[in-house]
Amino acid sequence: MRFTSQLLRLLSLTLTFFIALSSSISQSNQFCDAGAGAPSSKLLIKGGTVVNAHHQQVADVYIEDGIIVAIKPTVTVGDEVTVIDATGKFVMPGGIDPHTHLEFEFMDTVTVDDFFSGQAAALAGGTTMHIDFVIPHKGSLTAGFEAYEKKAKKACMDYGFHMAVTKWDETVSREMELMVKEKGINSFKFFLAYKGALMISDELLLEGFKKCKSLGALAMVHAENGDAVYEGQKKMIELGITGPEGHALSRPAVLEGEATARAIRLADFVNTPLYVVHVMSIDAMEEIARARKSGQRVIGEPVASGLVLDESWLWHPDFETAAKYVMSPPIRKRGHDKALQAALSTGILQLVGTDHCAFNSTQKALGIDDFRKIPNGVNGIEERMHVVWDTMVESGQISAMDYVRLTSTECARIFNIYPRKGAILPGSDADIIILNPNSSFEITAKSHHSRLDTNVFEGSRGKGKIEVTIAGGRVVWENNELKVAPGTGRYIKMSPFSYLFDGIDRRDDAYLKSLQAPVKRAKSSS
């Protein structure tokens, strides 16, 4: 009897587990299969054009236990190896999205995509790693990190963390050191916008920049003048402009340009590298171009939505349609998109993110009577790789090698995980996509893998479809089917002092030698 009762209890627990797991998968997306995606210990990608950031060749790629072992013109294998034919297709490093917000608590709600659904969507779109932003809990970096560790337990692909800094004291300073030396974080974000919530002062910004420099961590900024935005919002409400168009009107490009210029100059004053997130305007881009021309270490990150959309959607008569385009900084007027594309193609801007921050139509409706209450954020984690290929490669603005650099390699270099990530080289992680340049794609909310009920790229069609995604040696996307399971993703620690810090100490020495001070003066005899 005891054995029978124990057996029944075991069966009950097992059934409960699979029901719960099935429910989790179903909520994320009906196409996700928790029972598949187990790593094939040996995999051969045959006959494709292997593209890295600085070289491409027709070759076979041989993988064992999640690691790339060989890239050769011909690799001969036995029957135990799974073979994927990539003839006529591009074999490239999986995308790395440097800017996401999964399960993000913001503006009195939480983004609908968590670390499972958001990552599953990413894999379907050819992104095999992302870096999410940890938000401190009541100012505590440690508490924030621990909260995000728990959120990420359901991860199904590799990920890293940036850390936001929202206040300053000695505790925060010590926690920054802990994050870098023990937790694998090498970047800290400072918000110059969202007054009364995340925004910090110039005094805090300077302290943060100095601490970042000493730790070899990259300082990042959301660049909008928060005080001016606050005034712009009040002005719009006074004018009776309460709809989504008020969002764009209250925070014009000049305020993004001002904050970008201010952050650049303060970073130059401290002599530390700077990363400007979601560059949305010509104004901000030109400040970055000016700084880089002078030799300053500044990285500019546009996002997929800013490259291909314009603000006219915010004037749409249907609130639900207009509200889904609300993000900060706002999507700009037509012309900014083309200028940002040109800046990417000429090296003024260095990589492409998404700022994937998914709020559904019910959440967006929180601001139906006041645009200031519309949760800020758009999708992009699944769409980025297709959008960039169609917009930039198919148009002839960049090459396939440039595409790899902008979507993967440069991110890996900036955050010091190259060549483990961002490359198809012996010893690199087997994070790989196979893109068919002759196949086409269409983006719709009905077919995407996010939990969102809308999509800002709705109806977009283009050439260049990612047909296979391999993450950590596992085929996770093939034949338009996802094969992923929660808990299979890994946290990737990122070391400090990336290439952006090379020569910083010598520049400091040159500065000190140039001062011709202090001046030795004779003491007065009187």
Sequence and secondary structure as in RCSB ss.txt:
>XXXX:A:sequence
MRFTSQLLRLLSLTLTFFIALSSSISQSNQFCDAGAGAPSSKLLIKGGTVVNAHHQQVADVYIEDGIIVAIKPTV
TVGDEVTVIDATGKFVMPGGIDPHTHLEFEFMDTVTVDDFFSGQAAALAGGTTMHIDFVIPHKGSLTAGFEAYEK
KAKKACMDYGFHMAVTKWDETVSREMELMVKEKGINSFKFFLAYKGALMISDELLLEGFKKCKSLGALAMVHAEN
GDAVYEGQKKMIELGITGPEGHALSRPAVLEGEATARAIRLADFVNTPLYVVHVMSIDAMEEIARARKSGQRVIG
EPVASGLVLDESWLWHPDFETAAKYVMSPPIRKRGHDKALQAALSTGILQLVGTDHCAFNSTQKALGIDDFRKIP
NGVNGIEERMHVVWDTMVESGQISAMDYVRLTSTECARIFNIYPRKGAILPGSDADIIILNPNSSFEITAKSHHS
RLDTNVFEGSRGKGKIEVTIAGGRVVWENNELKVAPGTGRYIKMSPFSYLFDGIDRRDDAYLKSLQAPVKRAKSS
S
>XXXX:A:secstr
 HHHHHHHHHHHHHHHHHHHHHHHHHHH TTB TT     SEEEEEEEEEE SS EEEEEEEEETTEEEEEES  
   TTSEEEE TTSEEEE EEEEEE SS EETTEE S  TTHHHHHHHHTTEEEEEEEE  BTTBHHHHHHHHHH
HGGG  SEEEEEEE    SHHHHHHHHHHHHHS   EEEEES STTTTB  HHHHHHHHHHHHHHT EEEEE   
HHHHHHHHHHHHHTT  STHHHHHHS HHHHHHHHHHHHHHHHHHT  EEE S  SHHHHHHHHHHHHTT  EEE
  BHHHHH  GGGGG SSHHHHHTT  SS    TTHHHHHHHHHHTTSS   B  B    HHHHGGGTT GGGS 
  B  TTTHHHHHIIIIITTTSS HHHHHIIIIIHHHHHTT TTTSS  STTSB  EEEEEEEEEEE  TTT SS
S S  TTTT EEEEEEEEEEETTEEEEETTEE   TT   B    S  GGGTTHHHHHHHHHHHS  S       
 
